[in-house]
């Protein structure tokens, strides 16, 4: 690892990572993804080590914590760097793909890495890359794409861009929830499951089936960060929640519920026999126009709608309920959520719409 730069993880024991770096030949430093709650400790650290904060970088607009960027900018006079399309009005330097900044001979390169958010950037240093939420370590995957501005198709393109970078670059993400050790892009190509997905279509399908949508408190955090808040009470944030991972805001008590599956053939039999049950498609409304199309026999009640107001189904508490989605994941969560809320007979369709369509297609050919 090159030794011409100082590089410090200021929050080694925290799930949100804040990095400090600079040239060993200078006391001017850069801080990346500071949190507002740690503002005072950051300022004290600069004073203790006689550092001068030159630049602040937010790799994207955060939905899981209040950014300390605006407050540090105000306290230190440092320039705040974000992507060209970042919505925050307090950004003083807006970078586009391939831009570089020189800091006492240390080259800082920026690349756009959208997907988790539209304004995501990664920072390339000698021997290192700070990926924000564009790429996590090992089985952590990457930041979820079901928050405002997220786009799984864009994220696929970002992963292909990262795949083409020098393999010796050591990845330092903005989050780590499992005490993983930073490792090279070469290693992550073998350990991060997102690199194993072969096509953009499969990648989008995979992520669509993990969508929960943002928790209510995340909207408050985004609103505060859009406005460059310096108020630590601008939004409530749960402590160390894995909220930027896919399914990260799911209540652990929901995940513990045990629910049953029914086969696509059993579902089709029940439909053919006109059995009395509630059949719900828990995909988003937009997906009904996608390649899997609308399930005419089902009522569309998106998983996010169930999460926000499960009581809308209270009249069906004693009814047999069958949940379906693209390939199964969200329907499992829907069934578990209903089970936890006292619904007696929720099940999910094994393999989802894809498996059920194959059954119905075979039947039509006979």
C-alpha positions as a Python dict, from the first residue, in 0.01 Angstrom:
ca = {
    (1, 'X'): (0, 0, 0),
    (2, 'X'): (145, 341, -94),
    (3, 'X'): (277, 533, 204),
    (4, 'X'): (287, 884, 54),
    (5, 'X'): (-56, 965, 200),
    (6, 'X'): (-201, 957, 547),
    (7, 'X'): (-531, 772, 557),
    (8, 'X'): (-741, 738, 873),
    (9, 'X'): (-1078, 578, 942),
    (10, 'X'): (-1219, 818, 1200),
    (11, 'X'): (-1509, 585, 1293),
    (12, 'X'): (-1358, 233, 1300),
    (13, 'X'): (-1620, 100, 1542),
    (14, 'X'): (-1920, 265, 1378),
    (15, 'X'): (-2130, 132, 1092),
    (16, 'X'): (-2104, 468, 914),
    (17, 'X'): (-1746, 528, 803),
    (18, 'X'): (-1578, 868, 794),
    (19, 'X'): (-1233, 889, 636),
    (20, 'X'): (-959, 1149, 659),
    (21, 'X'): (-671, 1167, 417),
    (22, 'X'): (-397, 1400, 298),
    (23, 'X'): (-37, 1416, 184),
    (24, 'X'): (229, 1327, 440),
    (25, 'X'): (415, 1638, 332),
    (26, 'X'): (134, 1872, 439),
    (27, 'X'): (-106, 1934, 729),
    (28, 'X'): (-393, 2004, 487),
    (29, 'X'): (-647, 1722, 495),
    (30, 'X'): (-974, 1604, 341),
    (31, 'X'): (-1265, 1447, 530),
    (32, 'X'): (-1514, 1215, 361),
    (33, 'X'): (-1874, 1153, 471),
    (34, 'X'): (-1866, 1322, 814),
    (35, 'X'): (-2164, 1276, 1045),
    (36, 'X'): (-2323, 1571, 1223),
    (37, 'X'): (-2329, 1384, 1554),
    (38, 'X'): (-1948, 1360, 1549),
    (39, 'X'): (-1890, 1723, 1454),
    (40, 'X'): (-1719, 1826, 1776),
    (41, 'X'): (-1489, 1523, 1789),
    (42, 'X'): (-1381, 1589, 1430),
    (43, 'X'): (-1296, 1951, 1507),
    (44, 'X'): (-1102, 1846, 1817),
    (45, 'X'): (-912, 1588, 1611),
    (46, 'X'): (-804, 1855, 1362),
    (47, 'X'): (-685, 2079, 1645),
    (48, 'X'): (-503, 1801, 1828),
    (49, 'X'): (-306, 1702, 1517),
    (50, 'X'): (-262, 2056, 1383),
    (51, 'X'): (-455, 1968, 1068),
    (52, 'X'): (-619, 2224, 841),
    (53, 'X'): (-936, 2098, 676),
    (54, 'X'): (-914, 2187, 309),
    (55, 'X'): (-1197, 1984, 157),
    (56, 'X'): (-1510, 1804, 273),
    (57, 'X'): (-1650, 1531, 46),
    (58, 'X'): (-1995, 1380, 71),
    (59, 'X'): (-2004, 1078, -159),
    (60, 'X'): (-2381, 1115, -195),
    (61, 'X'): (-2689, 1258, -26),
    (62, 'X'): (-2728, 1034, 277),
    (63, 'X'): (-3063, 889, 384),
    (64, 'X'): (-2945, 711, 699),
    (65, 'X'): (-2768, 989, 893),
    (66, 'X'): (-2742, 1365, 914),
    (67, 'X'): (-2441, 1487, 722),
    (68, 'X'): (-2187, 1698, 911),
    (69, 'X'): (-2062, 1853, 588),
    (70, 'X'): (-2247, 2185, 607),
    (71, 'X'): (-2158, 2240, 972),
    (72, 'X'): (-1789, 2160, 912),
    (73, 'X'): (-1791, 2390, 613),
    (74, 'X'): (-1928, 2669, 830),
    (75, 'X'): (-1683, 2606, 1116),
    (76, 'X'): (-1367, 2562, 909),
    (77, 'X'): (-1421, 2742, 580),
    (78, 'X'): (-1336, 2422, 390),
    (79, 'X'): (-1488, 2362, 47),
    (80, 'X'): (-1767, 2104, 23),
    (81, 'X'): (-1732, 1873, -276),
    (82, 'X'): (-2023, 1671, -413),
    (83, 'X'): (-2145, 1547, -750),
    (84, 'X'): (-2251, 1796, -1012),
    (85, 'X'): (-2617, 1696, -966),
    (86, 'X'): (-2620, 1695, -583),
    (87, 'X'): (-2930, 1884, -462),
    (88, 'X'): (-2772, 2051, -155),
    (89, 'X'): (-2730, 2428, -215),
    (90, 'X'): (-2425, 2455, 13),
    (91, 'X'): (-2197, 2256, -222),
    (92, 'X'): (-1905, 2477, -323),
    (93, 'X'): (-1729, 2245, -572),
    (94, 'X'): (-1937, 2023, -801),
    (95, 'X'): (-1749, 1743, -975),
    (96, 'X'): (-1829, 1538, -1282),
    (97, 'X'): (-1698, 1203, -1398),
    (98, 'X'): (-1319, 1202, -1431),
    (99, 'X'): (-1253, 1533, -1253),
    (100, 'X'): (-936, 1555, -1044),
    (101, 'X'): (-818, 1786, -768),
    (102, 'X'): (-457, 1821, -660),
    (103, 'X'): (-375, 1853, -290),
    (104, 'X'): (-3, 1918, -241),
    (105, 'X'): (86, 1663, -508),
    (106, 'X'): (-180, 1415, -402),
    (107, 'X'): (-415, 1348, -693),
    (108, 'X'): (-781, 1304, -595),
    (109, 'X'): (-991, 1161, -877),
    (110, 'X'): (-1369, 1152, -883),
    (111, 'X'): (-1588, 913, -1079),
    (112, 'X'): (-1965, 913, -1091),
    (113, 'X'): (-2111, 592, -950),
    (114, 'X'): (-2492, 631, -946),
    (115, 'X'): (-2738, 362, -848),
    (116, 'X'): (-2781, 391, -473),
    (117, 'X'): (-2850, 759, -538),
    (118, 'X'): (-2839, 970, -851),
    (119, 'X'): (-2560, 1188, -707),
    (120, 'X'): (-2323, 911, -595),
    (121, 'X'): (-1951, 957, -655),
    (122, 'X'): (-1646, 749, -567),
    (123, 'X'): (-1304, 889, -481),
    (124, 'X'): (-987, 732, -619),
    (125, 'X'): (-658, 780, -433),
    (126, 'X'): (-323, 607, -480),
    (127, 'X'): (-396, 241, -403),
    (128, 'X'): (-745, 309, -266),
    (129, 'X'): (-1100, 381, -373),
    (130, 'X'): (-1368, 526, -147),
    (131, 'X'): (-1687, 384, -295),
    (132, 'X'): (-1952, 548, -79),
    (133, 'X'): (-2255, 318, -103),
    (134, 'X'): (-2180, 209, -461),
    (135, 'X'): (-1997, -101, -336),
    (136, 'X'): (-1973, -265, 6),
    (137, 'X'): (-1730, -530, 122),
    (138, 'X'): (-1767, -902, 52),
    (139, 'X'): (-2122, -1035, 104),
    (140, 'X'): (-2245, -686, 196),
    (141, 'X'): (-2329, -622, -169),
    (142, 'X'): (-2390, -250, -208),
    (143, 'X'): (-2618, 28, -93),
    (144, 'X'): (-2984, -37, -163),
    (145, 'X'): (-3145, 115, -472),
    (146, 'X'): (-3502, 154, -343),
    (147, 'X'): (-3449, 495, -183),
    (148, 'X'): (-3532, 827, -356),
    (149, 'X'): (-3304, 867, -657),
    (150, 'X'): (-3201, 502, -656),
    (151, 'X'): (-3186, 314, -985),
    (152, 'X'): (-3078, -51, -1016),
    (153, 'X'): (-3005, -21, -1390),
    (154, 'X'): (-2767, 268, -1317),
    (155, 'X'): (-2611, 66, -1038),
    (156, 'X'): (-2541, -219, -1278),
    (157, 'X'): (-2352, 22, -1503),
    (158, 'X'): (-2161, 151, -1200),
    (159, 'X'): (-2052, -202, -1110),
    (160, 'X'): (-1923, -252, -1464),
    (161, 'X'): (-1725, 73, -1431),
    (162, 'X'): (-1578, -45, -1100),
    (163, 'X'): (-1501, -384, -1255),
    (164, 'X'): (-1275, -213, -1511),
    (165, 'X'): (-1065, -22, -1256),
    (166, 'X'): (-720, -145, -1144),
    (167, 'X'): (-778, -458, -935),
    (168, 'X'): (-522, -362, -671),
    (169, 'X'): (-735, -70, -546),
    (170, 'X'): (-843, -135, -186),
    (171, 'X'): (-1212, -60, -132),
    (172, 'X'): (-1322, 160, 158),
    (173, 'X'): (-1704, 189, 162),
    (174, 'X'): (-1918, 446, 345),
    (175, 'X'): (-2079, 170, 550),
    (176, 'X'): (-1993, -167, 695),
    (177, 'X'): (-2233, -349, 924),
    (178, 'X'): (-2039, -671, 988),
    (179, 'X'): (-1682, -568, 1083),
    (180, 'X'): (-1546, -668, 743),
    (181, 'X'): (-1187, -589, 646),
    (182, 'X'): (-1118, -359, 348),
    (183, 'X'): (-1000, -566, 53),
    (184, 'X'): (-901, -516, -308),
    (185, 'X'): (-1135, -500, -604),
    (186, 'X'): (-975, -823, -721),
    (187, 'X'): (-1081, -999, -400),
    (188, 'X'): (-1428, -846, -405),
    (189, 'X'): (-1492, -979, -753),
    (190, 'X'): (-1484, -1322, -592),
    (191, 'X'): (-1661, -1244, -263),
    (192, 'X'): (-1924, -981, -344),
    (193, 'X'): (-2235, -1152, -487),
    (194, 'X'): (-2330, -852, -702),
    (195, 'X'): (-2027, -914, -924),
    (196, 'X'): (-2157, -1264, -1000),
    (197, 'X'): (-2477, -1140, -1168),
    (198, 'X'): (-2421, -1166, -1541),
    (199, 'X'): (-2669, -928, -1704),
    (200, 'X'): (-2828, -592, -1630),
    (201, 'X'): (-3172, -749, -1662),
    (202, 'X'): (-3096, -1012, -1398),
    (203, 'X'): (-2943, -748, -1173),
    (204, 'X'): (-3250, -525, -1195),
    (205, 'X'): (-3482, -821, -1131),
    (206, 'X'): (-3273, -926, -831),
    (207, 'X'): (-3287, -582, -672),
    (208, 'X'): (-3652, -523, -752),
    (209, 'X'): (-3735, -828, -546),
    (210, 'X'): (-3552, -680, -245),
    (211, 'X'): (-3733, -347, -244),
    (212, 'X'): (-3889, -231, 80),
    (213, 'X'): (-3888, 142, 11),
    (214, 'X'): (-3753, 399, 257),
    (215, 'X'): (-3857, 399, 620),
    (216, 'X'): (-4054, 710, 722),
    (217, 'X'): (-3762, 853, 919),
    (218, 'X'): (-3540, 838, 609),
    (219, 'X'): (-3758, 1095, 434),
    (220, 'X'): (-3689, 1333, 724),
    (221, 'X'): (-3314, 1269, 701),
    (222, 'X'): (-3309, 1332, 327),
    (223, 'X'): (-3508, 1652, 365),
    (224, 'X'): (-3262, 1774, 628),
    (225, 'X'): (-2957, 1686, 417),
    (226, 'X'): (-3109, 1844, 106),
    (227, 'X'): (-3130, 2169, 304),
    (228, 'X'): (-2774, 2152, 447),
    (229, 'X'): (-2897, 2122, 804),
    (230, 'X'): (-2668, 2200, 1096),
    (231, 'X'): (-2931, 2099, 1351),
    (232, 'X'): (-2854, 1760, 1512),
    (233, 'X'): (-3224, 1732, 1603),
    (234, 'X'): (-3346, 1788, 1246),
    (235, 'X'): (-3439, 1419, 1216),
    (236, 'X'): (-3447, 1111, 1434),
    (237, 'X'): (-3205, 837, 1329),
    (238, 'X'): (-3189, 484, 1479),
    (239, 'X'): (-2848, 393, 1618),
    (240, 'X'): (-2631, 170, 1397),
    (241, 'X'): (-2922, 38, 1191),
    (242, 'X'): (-2812, -145, 871),
    (243, 'X'): (-3056, 80, 690),
    (244, 'X'): (-2858, 125, 367),
    (245, 'X'): (-2832, -248, 303),
    (246, 'X'): (-3110, -417, 107),
    (247, 'X'): (-3390, -506, 353),
    (248, 'X'): (-3190, -319, 619),
    (249, 'X'): (-3489, -138, 769),
    (250, 'X'): (-3695, -454, 813),
    (251, 'X'): (-3811, -517, 1170),
    (252, 'X'): (-3606, -815, 1301),
    (253, 'X'): (-3921, -951, 1466),
    (254, 'X'): (-4081, -978, 1123),
    (255, 'X'): (-3787, -1175, 985),
    (256, 'X'): (-3822, -1428, 1271),
    (257, 'X'): (-4177, -1527, 1170),
    (258, 'X'): (-4223, -1872, 1018),
    (259, 'X'): (-4458, -1885, 719),
    (260, 'X'): (-4555, -2153, 469),
    (261, 'X'): (-4521, -2160, 92),
    (262, 'X'): (-4759, -2298, -166),
    (263, 'X'): (-4646, -2424, -504),
    (264, 'X'): (-4741, -2250, -828),
    (265, 'X'): (-4941, -2561, -920),
    (266, 'X'): (-5139, -2539, -595),
    (267, 'X'): (-5209, -2171, -660),
    (268, 'X'): (-5334, -2248, -1009),
    (269, 'X'): (-5557, -2529, -876),
    (270, 'X'): (-5714, -2292, -622),
    (271, 'X'): (-5777, -2037, -896),
    (272, 'X'): (-5924, -2301, -1129),
    (273, 'X'): (-6156, -2422, -851),
    (274, 'X'): (-6262, -2064, -768),
    (275, 'X'): (-6168, -2116, -405),
    (276, 'X'): (-6238, -1828, -170),
    (277, 'X'): (-5909, -1666, -69),
    (278, 'X'): (-5737, -1328, -88),
    (279, 'X'): (-5472, -1322, -362),
    (280, 'X'): (-5236, -1021, -343),
    (281, 'X'): (-4957, -911, -573),
    (282, 'X'): (-4709, -719, -355),
    (283, 'X'): (-4500, -566, -635),
    (284, 'X'): (-4491, -190, -691),
    (285, 'X'): (-4750, -35, -921),
    (286, 'X'): (-4482, 48, -1179),
    (287, 'X'): (-4381, -316, -1211),
    (288, 'X'): (-4726, -410, -1339),
    (289, 'X'): (-4623, -258, -1672),
    (290, 'X'): (-4298, -457, -1680),
    (291, 'X'): (-4209, -783, -1850),
    (292, 'X'): (-4399, -1000, -1598),
    (293, 'X'): (-4710, -792, -1652),
    (294, 'X'): (-5018, -762, -1436),
    (295, 'X'): (-5161, -1057, -1245),
    (296, 'X'): (-5528, -1015, -1335),
    (297, 'X'): (-5654, -1254, -1067),
    (298, 'X'): (-5471, -1067, -785),
    (299, 'X'): (-5525, -740, -603),
    (300, 'X'): (-5216, -519, -621),
    (301, 'X'): (-5118, -417, -268),
    (302, 'X'): (-4747, -321, -273),
    (303, 'X'): (-4528, -442, 9),
    (304, 'X'): (-4447, -81, 99),
    (305, 'X'): (-4820, -15, 140),
    (306, 'X'): (-4854, -316, 372),
    (307, 'X'): (-4553, -203, 573),
    (308, 'X'): (-4696, 147, 613),
    (309, 'X'): (-5050, 37, 700),
    (310, 'X'): (-5113, -332, 759),
    (311, 'X'): (-5452, -246, 910),
    (312, 'X'): (-5592, -191, 560),
    (313, 'X'): (-5620, -571, 542),
    (314, 'X'): (-5781, -622, 883),
    (315, 'X'): (-6110, -733, 729),
    (316, 'X'): (-5923, -1035, 590),
    (317, 'X'): (-5758, -1145, 916),
    (318, 'X'): (-5936, -1478, 921),
    (319, 'X'): (-5910, -1539, 549),
    (320, 'X'): (-5656, -1753, 365),
    (321, 'X'): (-5414, -1502, 207),
    (322, 'X'): (-5176, -1582, -78),
    (323, 'X'): (-4898, -1331, -154),
    (324, 'X'): (-4702, -1328, -478),
    (325, 'X'): (-4420, -1115, -623),
    (326, 'X'): (-4161, -1144, -900),
    (327, 'X'): (-3952, -1431, -770),
    (328, 'X'): (-4057, -1474, -409),
    (329, 'X'): (-3862, -1253, -167),
    (330, 'X'): (-4109, -972, -111),
    (331, 'X'): (-4403, -1210, -87),
    (332, 'X'): (-4222, -1396, 192),
    (333, 'X'): (-4177, -1066, 377),
    (334, 'X'): (-4542, -976, 320),
    (335, 'X'): (-4655, -1311, 462),
    (336, 'X'): (-4424, -1271, 761),
    (337, 'X'): (-4549, -920, 824),
    (338, 'X'): (-4910, -1036, 815),
    (339, 'X'): (-4828, -1328, 1045),
    (340, 'X'): (-4666, -1094, 1299),
    (341, 'X'): (-4973, -868, 1284),
    (342, 'X'): (-5207, -1151, 1381),
    (343, 'X'): (-5324, -1275, 1043),
    (344, 'X'): (-5380, -1646, 1080),
    (345, 'X'): (-5329, -1788, 730),
    (346, 'X'): (-5079, -1594, 514),
    (347, 'X'): (-4867, -1791, 266),
    (348, 'X'): (-4643, -1701, -27),
    (349, 'X'): (-4608, -1853, -372),
    (350, 'X'): (-4282, -2045, -404),
    (351, 'X'): (-4077, -1904, -692),
    (352, 'X'): (-4316, -1612, -741),
    (353, 'X'): (-4474, -1498, -1065),
    (354, 'X'): (-4190, -1638, -1275),
    (355, 'X'): (-4254, -1991, -1152),
    (356, 'X'): (-4632, -1952, -1170),
    (357, 'X'): (-4619, -1819, -1527),
    (358, 'X'): (-4421, -2127, -1634),
    (359, 'X'): (-4700, -2347, -1494),
    (360, 'X'): (-4974, -2153, -1671),
    (361, 'X'): (-4778, -2141, -1996),
    (362, 'X'): (-4735, -2519, -1991),
    (363, 'X'): (-5105, -2560, -1925),
    (364, 'X'): (-5197, -2338, -2221),
    (365, 'X'): (-4980, -2549, -2455),
    (366, 'X'): (-5151, -2875, -2357),
}
